[in-house]
Amino acid sequence: MDDVYKFYNNNASSKIQIKEYFDEYLNMIRYADCFLSMKKDTADIISLMGVELEDEEMSMLMNYCSIDNLTVNGEFPKLLNTRKMRKKETFDPQEPVDVPLKTIQHLRKRFNRDSRQISYKYQSELFIDTEKAKEISGPQVTPGRDILISIRIYHPFMQRTKNVPKRECGSKLRLNNILGILGSQTLADLRDKISCMSDYTVSRECSENLNNAVGPMAKDVYKSGFFFIEDTFYNDTRCPANVDYSKVIIDWAQRRSNLGPFKTAVMEDCRIDSLHLRFGYPWVYKHQGGCEHLIVFSDARLINSDDDLAVSVYPKVLRLRPMTSKFCMICGIYNAQWITMDHERIPHNPCYFCDTCFKSYNYIDGKKIGNFKAYPYPRNMEAVKGKIDV
């Protein structure tokens, strides 16, 4: 890793033991409980300042220090924070729909259908900010004490062929998403949150029987995987049938004097805050036999009162890179739901179909026309899940 990705050393930090670092940080902060809780009432501000002021003096000081005093003549008015305004709005599913927006109508219908099973997460998506929604059930994190780590997950590498000029990286790095995970959680929790298309692939050929299209996905069959961080392979041993991918790598490295030695550990027993690593340096997550992702620990901070305080929310997606949709190669309008291989009546191999084009072009009265192999498209697995009428 150090030889291949040595150009990252300029931006990477020195090795940091996460928990020890933040324990030392907390010991250095005076009035830690008052400062880190980020309380905003007048009493806590006065306590933080270490002075005694009357209400009138405090009011005068706040007015004098207000950011509104920083304006100048001809300056544009301050923009309203529409994000906060939306969160304050309440959502009443019984209120009549007076706008022609299909999205709003769909949300109201969905809310009415699932009102008894609606989750706290779904409430936040609908901008519901009621007192009941604020009551968090289950374990909570403590602002100013618990650690939140940001991890950048990249798309897997494309395999480099022999005739392509050798580079330090085999292909262009593409960010998939950024995950936020608590220091008290494990690498196994991180792995369960990483989403990769190879986990959702189905190798079952189903052109003769579309009702049998969706079977066990790759993540349910091939559960092995590991993280490689610094000099340690963290293997997933939750399933007894899991294969130790790191064994063959370690055996290969032992035959070379310039590699290793490497250690192994159990992924589900390793807390995130127990790691001793470099921030900004790429490490490896490997699964599905040969699917490799680079992961970068990019940031770490203490939880504050503005964050989600329910432990069940984490790991969570902090940022998601937009992805382009794969459209049907016949109509060019709808998203692909099927893939065909070795199709004798199509010049493209593979060829992507939407559901309508696939069934109308390849079947008559439910009977297959011609020779081809068909597979459901991984990104739209839910669209073809269950019985399919042809």
C-alpha positions as a Markdown table, in Angstrom:
| # | Residue | x | y | z |
|---|---|---|---|---|
| 1 | Met | 0.0 | 0.0 | 0.0 |
| 2 | Asp | 2.7 | 2.5 | 0.9 |
| 3 | Asp | 4.6 | 1.8 | -2.4 |
| 4 | Val | 1.5 | 2.1 | -4.6 |
| 5 | Tyr | -0.2 | 5.0 | -2.8 |
| 6 | Lys | 2.9 | 6.9 | -1.6 |
| 7 | Phe | 1.7 | 10.1 | -3.2 |
| 8 | Tyr | -1.0 | 10.3 | -0.5 |
| 9 | Asn | 1.7 | 10.7 | 2.2 |
| 10 | Asn | 1.8 | 14.5 | 1.6 |
| 11 | Asn | -1.8 | 14.9 | 2.7 |
| 12 | Ala | -2.2 | 12.0 | 5.2 |
| 13 | Ser | -1.9 | 12.6 | 8.9 |
| 14 | Ser | 0.5 | 10.8 | 11.2 |
| 15 | Lys | -0.7 | 7.7 | 12.9 |
| 16 | Ile | -3.5 | 8.5 | 15.4 |
| 17 | Gln | -5.1 | 6.2 | 18.0 |
| 18 | Ile | -8.6 | 7.7 | 17.8 |
| 19 | Lys | -9.8 | 7.2 | 21.3 |
| 20 | Glu | -6.5 | 8.3 | 23.0 |
| 21 | Tyr | -6.5 | 11.4 | 20.8 |
| 22 | Phe | -10.0 | 12.6 | 21.8 |
| 23 | Asp | -9.4 | 11.6 | 25.5 |
| 24 | Glu | -6.4 | 13.9 | 25.5 |
| 25 | Tyr | -8.4 | 16.6 | 23.7 |
| 26 | Leu | -11.1 | 16.5 | 26.3 |
| 27 | Asn | -8.6 | 16.8 | 29.1 |
| 28 | Met | -7.2 | 20.0 | 27.5 |
| 29 | Ile | -10.5 | 21.7 | 27.2 |
| 30 | Arg | -11.6 | 23.8 | 30.1 |
| 31 | Tyr | -15.4 | 24.0 | 30.9 |
| 32 | Ala | -15.8 | 21.0 | 28.6 |
| 33 | Asp | -19.3 | 20.2 | 29.6 |
| 34 | Cys | -20.5 | 23.7 | 29.0 |
| 35 | Phe | -18.7 | 24.3 | 25.8 |
| 36 | Leu | -19.2 | 21.0 | 24.0 |
| 37 | Ser | -22.9 | 20.6 | 24.8 |
| 38 | Met | -23.4 | 23.7 | 22.5 |
| 39 | Lys | -26.2 | 25.1 | 24.7 |
| 40 | Lys | -27.5 | 28.4 | 23.5 |
| 41 | Asp | -29.4 | 29.9 | 26.4 |
| 42 | Thr | -28.2 | 33.0 | 28.2 |
| 43 | Ala | -27.3 | 31.3 | 31.4 |
| 44 | Asp | -24.8 | 28.9 | 29.7 |
| 45 | Ile | -23.3 | 31.7 | 27.7 |
| 46 | Ile | -22.6 | 33.8 | 30.8 |
| 47 | Ser | -21.2 | 30.7 | 32.5 |
| 48 | Leu | -18.9 | 30.0 | 29.5 |
| 49 | Met | -17.7 | 33.6 | 29.6 |
| 50 | Gly | -16.8 | 33.3 | 33.3 |
| 51 | Val | -18.5 | 36.7 | 34.2 |
| 52 | Glu | -21.5 | 37.8 | 36.1 |
| 53 | Leu | -23.9 | 40.1 | 34.1 |
| 54 | Glu | -27.4 | 41.4 | 34.7 |
| 55 | Asp | -30.1 | 40.6 | 32.2 |
| 56 | Glu | -30.0 | 44.2 | 30.9 |
| 57 | Glu | -26.3 | 44.1 | 30.5 |
| 58 | Met | -26.4 | 40.8 | 28.7 |
| 59 | Ser | -29.2 | 42.0 | 26.4 |
| 60 | Met | -27.2 | 45.1 | 25.5 |
| 61 | Leu | -24.0 | 43.0 | 24.9 |
| 62 | Met | -25.9 | 40.6 | 22.6 |
| 63 | Asn | -27.3 | 43.5 | 20.6 |
| 64 | Tyr | -23.9 | 45.1 | 20.3 |
| 65 | Cys | -22.3 | 41.9 | 19.1 |
| 66 | Ser | -25.1 | 41.0 | 16.7 |
| 67 | Ile | -24.0 | 40.1 | 13.2 |
| 68 | Asp | -26.7 | 42.5 | 12.0 |
| 69 | Asn | -24.4 | 45.3 | 12.9 |
| 70 | Leu | -21.9 | 44.2 | 10.2 |
| 71 | Thr | -24.0 | 45.3 | 7.3 |
| 72 | Val | -23.1 | 48.3 | 5.1 |
| 73 | Asn | -25.1 | 50.6 | 2.9 |
| 74 | Gly | -26.1 | 49.0 | -0.4 |
| 75 | Glu | -25.6 | 45.4 | 0.9 |
| 76 | Phe | -28.0 | 42.7 | -0.2 |
| 77 | Pro | -30.4 | 41.6 | 2.6 |
| 78 | Lys | -29.5 | 38.5 | 4.5 |
| 79 | Leu | -30.9 | 35.3 | 2.9 |
| 80 | Leu | -33.3 | 33.3 | 4.9 |
| 81 | Asn | -32.2 | 29.7 | 5.9 |
| 82 | Thr | -35.0 | 27.9 | 4.0 |
| 83 | Arg | -33.7 | 24.5 | 5.3 |
| 84 | Lys | -34.5 | 25.4 | 8.9 |
| 85 | Met | -37.8 | 26.9 | 7.8 |
| 86 | Arg | -38.8 | 23.7 | 6.1 |
| 87 | Lys | -38.0 | 21.7 | 9.2 |
| 88 | Lys | -40.3 | 23.9 | 11.3 |
| 89 | Glu | -43.2 | 23.2 | 9.0 |
| 90 | Thr | -45.6 | 20.5 | 10.0 |
| 91 | Phe | -47.0 | 17.9 | 7.7 |
| 92 | Asp | -50.6 | 17.1 | 8.0 |
| 93 | Pro | -51.6 | 14.1 | 6.0 |
| 94 | Gln | -55.3 | 14.9 | 6.4 |
| 95 | Glu | -54.9 | 18.4 | 4.9 |
| 96 | Pro | -56.5 | 18.6 | 1.4 |
| 97 | Val | -54.1 | 18.6 | -1.5 |
| 98 | Asp | -54.3 | 22.0 | -3.2 |
| 99 | Val | -51.3 | 21.7 | -5.4 |
| 100 | Pro | -50.9 | 19.6 | -8.6 |
| 101 | Leu | -47.5 | 18.2 | -7.5 |
| 102 | Lys | -47.5 | 14.4 | -7.9 |
| 103 | Thr | -44.7 | 14.1 | -5.4 |
| 104 | Ile | -46.7 | 15.7 | -2.6 |
| 105 | Gln | -49.7 | 13.6 | -3.4 |
| 106 | His | -47.6 | 10.4 | -3.4 |
| 107 | Leu | -46.1 | 11.3 | 0.0 |
| 108 | Arg | -49.6 | 11.9 | 1.5 |
| 109 | Lys | -50.9 | 8.6 | 0.2 |
| 110 | Arg | -47.8 | 6.8 | 1.5 |
| 111 | Phe | -48.1 | 8.5 | 4.8 |
| 112 | Asn | -51.7 | 7.4 | 5.2 |
| 113 | Arg | -50.9 | 3.9 | 4.2 |
| 114 | Asp | -48.0 | 3.5 | 6.6 |
| 115 | Ser | -49.0 | 5.8 | 9.4 |
| 116 | Arg | -49.0 | 3.1 | 12.0 |
| 117 | Gln | -45.5 | 1.9 | 11.0 |
| 118 | Ile | -43.9 | 5.2 | 10.1 |
| 119 | Ser | -40.3 | 5.5 | 11.5 |
| 120 | Tyr | -38.5 | 8.4 | 12.9 |
| 121 | Lys | -36.3 | 8.5 | 9.9 |
| 122 | Tyr | -39.2 | 8.8 | 7.5 |
| 123 | Gln | -40.7 | 11.5 | 9.7 |
| 124 | Ser | -37.5 | 13.6 | 9.3 |
| 125 | Glu | -37.7 | 13.1 | 5.5 |
| 126 | Leu | -41.2 | 14.6 | 5.5 |
| 127 | Phe | -40.0 | 17.5 | 7.6 |
| 128 | Ile | -42.1 | 16.5 | 10.6 |
| 129 | Asp | -40.7 | 18.2 | 13.7 |
| 130 | Thr | -43.2 | 17.3 | 16.4 |
| 131 | Glu | -42.3 | 16.8 | 20.1 |
| 132 | Lys | -43.2 | 13.2 | 19.8 |
| 133 | Ala | -40.7 | 12.7 | 16.9 |
| 134 | Lys | -38.0 | 14.3 | 19.0 |
| 135 | Glu | -38.3 | 11.7 | 21.7 |
| 136 | Ile | -35.6 | 9.2 | 20.8 |
| 137 | Ser | -36.2 | 5.6 | 21.8 |
| 138 | Gly | -33.3 | 3.3 | 22.5 |
| 139 | Pro | -29.7 | 4.2 | 23.3 |
| 140 | Gln | -28.4 | 7.7 | 22.7 |
| 141 | Val | -25.0 | 9.2 | 22.1 |
| 142 | Thr | -23.7 | 11.9 | 24.5 |
| 143 | Pro | -22.8 | 15.3 | 22.9 |
| 144 | Gly | -19.2 | 16.2 | 23.7 |
| 145 | Arg | -18.3 | 12.6 | 24.6 |
| 146 | Asp | -19.0 | 10.3 | 21.7 |
| 147 | Ile | -16.9 | 10.4 | 18.5 |
| 148 | Leu | -18.2 | 10.6 | 15.0 |
| 149 | Ile | -15.8 | 9.4 | 12.2 |
| 150 | Ser | -16.3 | 10.3 | 8.5 |
| 151 | Ile | -15.2 | 7.6 | 6.0 |
| 152 | Arg | -15.1 | 8.1 | 2.2 |
| 153 | Ile | -16.1 | 5.0 | 0.3 |
| 154 | Tyr | -14.9 | 4.8 | -3.4 |
| 155 | His | -16.2 | 2.7 | -6.2 |
| 156 | Pro | -14.3 | -0.5 | -7.0 |
| 157 | Phe | -11.4 | -0.3 | -9.4 |
| 158 | Met | -11.7 | -1.3 | -13.1 |
| 159 | Gln | -9.3 | -4.1 | -13.9 |
| 160 | Arg | -6.3 | -2.8 | -16.0 |
| 161 | Thr | -5.5 | -4.8 | -19.1 |
| 162 | Lys | -2.0 | -5.5 | -20.2 |
| 163 | Asn | -2.0 | -3.0 | -23.1 |
| 164 | Val | -3.0 | -0.1 | -21.0 |
| 165 | Pro | 0.0 | 2.0 | -19.8 |
| 166 | Lys | 0.9 | 1.4 | -16.2 |
| 167 | Arg | -0.1 | 4.1 | -13.7 |
| 168 | Glu | 0.1 | 4.5 | -10.0 |
| 169 | Cys | -3.7 | 4.0 | -9.9 |
| 170 | Gly | -5.3 | 1.5 | -12.2 |
| 171 | Ser | -8.3 | 3.7 | -12.9 |
| 172 | Lys | -9.8 | 7.0 | -12.0 |
| 173 | Leu | -11.1 | 7.2 | -8.5 |
| 174 | Arg | -14.8 | 7.8 | -8.2 |
| 175 | Leu | -16.4 | 8.6 | -4.8 |
| 176 | Asn | -19.4 | 6.5 | -3.9 |
| 177 | Asn | -20.5 | 8.1 | -0.6 |
| 178 | Ile | -19.3 | 9.4 | 2.7 |
| 179 | Leu | -20.4 | 7.4 | 5.8 |
| 180 | Gly | -20.6 | 8.6 | 9.4 |
| 181 | Ile | -20.0 | 6.0 | 12.1 |
| 182 | Leu | -19.7 | 6.2 | 15.8 |
| 183 | Gly | -16.4 | 5.4 | 17.5 |
| 184 | Ser | -18.2 | 2.8 | 19.7 |
| 185 | Gln | -19.4 | 0.8 | 16.6 |
| 186 | Thr | -17.4 | -1.9 | 14.8 |
| 187 | Leu | -15.9 | -2.5 | 11.4 |
| 188 | Ala | -18.7 | -5.0 | 10.9 |
| 189 | Asp | -21.2 | -2.2 | 11.3 |
| 190 | Leu | -19.3 | -0.2 | 8.7 |
| 191 | Arg | -19.2 | -3.2 | 6.3 |
| 192 | Asp | -23.0 | -3.7 | 6.6 |
| 193 | Lys | -23.6 | -0.1 | 5.6 |
| 194 | Ile | -21.3 | -0.1 | 2.5 |
| 195 | Ser | -23.4 | -0.5 | -0.6 |
| 196 | Cys | -22.0 | -2.0 | -3.8 |
| 197 | Met | -23.7 | -3.2 | -6.9 |
| 198 | Ser | -21.8 | -6.5 | -6.9 |
| 199 | Asp | -23.6 | -7.4 | -3.6 |
| 200 | Tyr | -27.0 | -7.2 | -5.4 |
| 201 | Thr | -26.1 | -9.2 | -8.5 |
| 202 | Val | -28.0 | -12.4 | -9.3 |
| 203 | Ser | -26.3 | -15.0 | -11.5 |
| 204 | Arg | -29.5 | -16.9 | -12.2 |
| 205 | Glu | -30.4 | -17.0 | -15.9 |
| 206 | Cys | -34.2 | -16.5 | -16.1 |
| 207 | Ser | -35.2 | -16.1 | -19.7 |
| 208 | Glu | -37.3 | -19.2 | -19.7 |
| 209 | Asn | -39.1 | -18.4 | -16.4 |
| 210 | Leu | -39.3 | -14.7 | -15.4 |
| 211 | Asn | -41.2 | -15.6 | -12.2 |
| 212 | Asn | -37.9 | -17.1 | -11.1 |
| 213 | Ala | -35.9 | -13.9 | -11.8 |
| 214 | Val | -35.0 | -12.9 | -8.3 |
| 215 | Gly | -33.2 | -15.4 | -6.2 |
| 216 | Pro | -30.5 | -15.2 | -3.5 |
| 217 | Met | -28.3 | -12.2 | -4.1 |
| 218 | Ala | -24.5 | -12.3 | -4.0 |
| 219 | Lys | -24.3 | -10.7 | -0.6 |
| 220 | Asp | -26.5 | -13.5 | 0.8 |
| 221 | Val | -24.4 | -16.3 | -0.7 |
| 222 | Tyr | -20.8 | -14.9 | -0.6 |
| 223 | Lys | -20.5 | -13.2 | 2.8 |
| 224 | Ser | -16.7 | -13.2 | 3.1 |
| 225 | Gly | -14.7 | -10.0 | 3.2 |
| 226 | Phe | -12.0 | -8.0 | 5.0 |
| 227 | Phe | -10.7 | -4.5 | 5.7 |
| 228 | Phe | -7.0 | -3.9 | 5.3 |
| 229 | Ile | -5.9 | -1.0 | 7.6 |
| 230 | Glu | -2.2 | -0.2 | 8.2 |
| 231 | Asp | -0.7 | -3.7 | 8.6 |
| 232 | Thr | -3.8 | -5.7 | 9.7 |
| 233 | Phe | -6.4 | -7.7 | 7.9 |
| 234 | Tyr | -9.8 | -7.4 | 9.7 |
| 235 | Asn | -11.7 | -10.5 | 8.5 |
| 236 | Asp | -15.5 | -11.0 | 8.7 |
| 237 | Thr | -16.0 | -14.2 | 10.7 |
| 238 | Arg | -19.7 | -13.8 | 11.5 |
| 239 | Cys | -20.7 | -16.7 | 9.2 |
| 240 | Pro | -18.9 | -20.0 | 9.9 |
| 241 | Ala | -18.6 | -20.6 | 6.1 |
| 242 | Asn | -16.8 | -17.4 | 5.4 |
| 243 | Val | -13.5 | -17.7 | 3.6 |
| 244 | Asp | -10.3 | -16.0 | 4.9 |
| 245 | Tyr | -9.4 | -13.9 | 1.9 |
| 246 | Ser | -6.3 | -12.6 | 3.7 |
| 247 | Lys | -4.6 | -16.0 | 4.1 |
| 248 | Val | -3.5 | -16.3 | 0.5 |
| 249 | Ile | -2.3 | -12.7 | 0.5 |
| 250 | Ile | -0.2 | -13.2 | 3.7 |
| 251 | Asp | 1.2 | -16.5 | 2.3 |
| 252 | Trp | 2.2 | -14.6 | -0.9 |
| 253 | Ala | 3.8 | -11.7 | 1.1 |
| 254 | Gln | 5.8 | -14.1 | 3.2 |
| 255 | Arg | 7.7 | -15.3 | 0.1 |
| 256 | Arg | 8.9 | -11.7 | -0.5 |
| 257 | Ser | 11.3 | -10.0 | 1.8 |
| 258 | Asn | 10.1 | -6.5 | 1.2 |
| 259 | Leu | 6.4 | -7.1 | 2.3 |
| 260 | Gly | 4.9 | -7.6 | 5.7 |
| 261 | Pro | 4.7 | -8.9 | 8.3 |
| 262 | Phe | 0.9 | -8.6 | 8.4 |
| 263 | Lys | -1.5 | -9.3 | 11.2 |
| 264 | Thr | -5.1 | -10.6 | 11.3 |
| 265 | Ala | -8.0 | -9.6 | 13.5 |
| 266 | Val | -11.7 | -10.1 | 13.7 |
| 267 | Met | -13.8 | -7.4 | 12.1 |
| 268 | Glu | -16.8 | -7.6 | 14.4 |
| 269 | Asp | -14.6 | -7.3 | 17.5 |
| 270 | Cys | -12.8 | -4.2 | 16.4 |
| 271 | Arg | -14.2 | -0.8 | 17.5 |
| 272 | Ile | -13.7 | 2.1 | 15.2 |
| 273 | Asp | -12.2 | 4.3 | 18.0 |
| 274 | Ser | -9.6 | 1.5 | 18.8 |
| 275 | Leu | -8.0 | 1.8 | 15.4 |
| 276 | His | -4.5 | 3.3 | 15.1 |
| 277 | Leu | -4.3 | 4.7 | 11.6 |
| 278 | Arg | -3.5 | 7.6 | 9.3 |
| 279 | Phe | -6.3 | 9.9 | 8.3 |
| 280 | Gly | -6.4 | 10.8 | 4.6 |
| 281 | Tyr | -4.6 | 7.6 | 3.6 |
| 282 | Pro | -6.4 | 5.0 | 1.5 |
| 283 | Trp | -7.1 | 1.5 | 2.9 |
| 284 | Val | -8.8 | -1.4 | 1.3 |
| 285 | Tyr | -12.2 | -3.1 | 1.7 |
| 286 | Lys | -12.5 | -6.4 | -0.3 |
| 287 | His | -15.6 | -8.6 | -0.8 |
| 288 | Gln | -17.2 | -10.9 | -3.4 |
| 289 | Gly | -13.8 | -12.5 | -4.1 |
| 290 | Gly | -12.2 | -9.8 | -6.2 |
| 291 | Cys | -14.2 | -6.6 | -5.7 |
| 292 | Glu | -11.9 | -4.0 | -4.0 |
| 293 | His | -12.8 | -0.6 | -2.7 |
| 294 | Leu | -10.6 | 2.1 | -1.4 |
| 295 | Ile | -11.8 | 3.7 | 1.9 |
| 296 | Val | -10.3 | 6.8 | 3.5 |
| 297 | Phe | -10.9 | 8.0 | 7.0 |
| 298 | Ser | -11.3 | 11.6 | 6.3 |
| 299 | Asp | -12.5 | 13.3 | 9.5 |
| 300 | Ala | -13.3 | 12.7 | 13.2 |
| 301 | Arg | -15.0 | 15.0 | 15.7 |
| 302 | Leu | -17.1 | 14.9 | 18.8 |
| 303 | Ile | -20.9 | 14.6 | 18.5 |
| 304 | Asn | -22.8 | 17.8 | 19.2 |
| 305 | Ser | -26.3 | 18.5 | 20.1 |
| 306 | Asp | -27.3 | 19.3 | 16.5 |
| 307 | Asp | -26.4 | 15.8 | 15.3 |
| 308 | Asp | -28.8 | 12.8 | 15.4 |
| 309 | Leu | -28.5 | 11.4 | 18.9 |
| 310 | Ala | -30.1 | 8.0 | 18.4 |
| 311 | Val | -27.5 | 5.3 | 18.1 |
| 312 | Ser | -29.7 | 3.3 | 15.8 |
| 313 | Val | -29.3 | 6.1 | 13.1 |
| 314 | Tyr | -25.6 | 5.2 | 12.7 |
| 315 | Pro | -23.8 | 4.3 | 10.5 |
| 316 | Lys | -25.5 | 6.9 | 8.3 |
| 317 | Val | -24.8 | 8.3 | 4.8 |
| 318 | Leu | -23.5 | 11.8 | 5.2 |
| 319 | Arg | -23.0 | 12.5 | 1.5 |
| 320 | Leu | -24.0 | 10.6 | -1.6 |
| 321 | Arg | -22.4 | 11.1 | -5.0 |
| 322 | Pro | -25.1 | 11.4 | -7.7 |
| 323 | Met | -25.1 | 8.4 | -10.1 |
| 324 | Thr | -26.2 | 8.3 | -13.7 |
| 325 | Ser | -29.1 | 6.0 | -14.5 |
| 326 | Lys | -28.7 | 3.2 | -17.1 |
| 327 | Phe | -31.5 | 3.7 | -19.7 |
| 328 | Cys | -33.2 | 1.2 | -21.9 |
| 329 | Met | -31.3 | 0.8 | -25.1 |
| 330 | Ile | -34.6 | 0.3 | -27.1 |
| 331 | Cys | -36.8 | 3.2 | -26.1 |
| 332 | Gly | -34.1 | 5.3 | -24.4 |
| 333 | Ile | -36.7 | 6.7 | -21.9 |
| 334 | Tyr | -37.1 | 4.4 | -19.0 |
| 335 | Asn | -34.5 | 2.9 | -16.6 |
| 336 | Ala | -33.1 | -0.5 | -17.3 |
| 337 | Gln | -34.6 | -3.4 | -15.5 |
| 338 | Trp | -33.3 | -6.3 | -17.5 |
| 339 | Ile | -30.0 | -7.3 | -19.1 |
| 340 | Thr | -29.7 | -9.7 | -22.0 |
| 341 | Met | -26.6 | -11.6 | -23.2 |
| 342 | Asp | -25.9 | -13.3 | -26.5 |
| 343 | His | -29.1 | -12.0 | -28.0 |
| 344 | Glu | -29.4 | -13.2 | -31.6 |
| 345 | Arg | -31.8 | -10.4 | -32.6 |
| 346 | Ile | -29.9 | -7.5 | -30.9 |
| 347 | Pro | -26.6 | -6.1 | -32.1 |
| 348 | His | -25.6 | -5.0 | -28.5 |
| 349 | Asn | -24.0 | -7.5 | -26.0 |
| 350 | Pro | -25.0 | -6.9 | -23.3 |
| 351 | Cys | -28.2 | -5.1 | -24.0 |
| 352 | Tyr | -30.3 | -3.2 | -21.4 |
| 353 | Phe | -34.1 | -3.2 | -21.4 |
| 354 | Cys | -36.8 | -1.5 | -19.5 |
| 355 | Asp | -39.6 | -3.9 | -18.4 |
| 356 | Thr | -42.0 | -2.9 | -21.1 |
| 357 | Cys | -39.6 | -3.2 | -24.0 |
| 358 | Phe | -38.1 | -6.4 | -22.6 |
| 359 | Lys | -41.4 | -8.3 | -22.5 |
| 360 | Ser | -42.9 | -6.9 | -25.7 |
| 361 | Tyr | -39.8 | -7.6 | -27.8 |
| 362 | Asn | -38.8 | -10.9 | -26.4 |
| 363 | Tyr | -42.1 | -12.6 | -25.5 |
| 364 | Ile | -45.4 | -13.4 | -27.3 |
| 365 | Asp | -48.2 | -14.7 | -25.0 |
| 366 | Gly | -45.5 | -15.4 | -22.4 |
| 367 | Lys | -43.4 | -17.6 | -24.7 |
| 368 | Lys | -39.8 | -16.7 | -25.4 |
| 369 | Ile | -38.7 | -15.6 | -28.9 |
| 370 | Gly | -35.3 | -16.5 | -30.2 |
| 371 | Asn | -32.2 | -17.3 | -28.2 |
| 372 | Phe | -30.8 | -15.1 | -25.4 |
| 373 | Lys | -29.9 | -15.1 | -21.7 |
| 374 | Ala | -31.7 | -12.7 | -19.4 |
| 375 | Tyr | -30.8 | -11.4 | -15.9 |
| 376 | Pro | -32.5 | -8.7 | -13.7 |
| 377 | Tyr | -30.6 | -5.5 | -13.5 |
| 378 | Pro | -29.1 | -5.0 | -10.0 |
| 379 | Arg | -30.0 | -1.4 | -9.4 |
| 380 | Asn | -33.7 | -2.1 | -10.1 |
| 381 | Met | -34.0 | -5.3 | -8.2 |
| 382 | Glu | -37.1 | -4.2 | -6.3 |
| 383 | Ala | -38.9 | -3.5 | -9.6 |
| 384 | Val | -38.7 | -7.1 | -10.7 |
| 385 | Lys | -39.0 | -8.7 | -7.3 |
| 386 | Gly | -41.7 | -11.3 | -6.9 |
| 387 | Lys | -44.1 | -12.7 | -9.5 |
| 388 | Ile | -43.8 | -11.2 | -13.0 |
| 389 | Asp | -46.8 | -11.2 | -15.4 |
| 390 | Val | -45.8 | -11.7 | -19.0 |
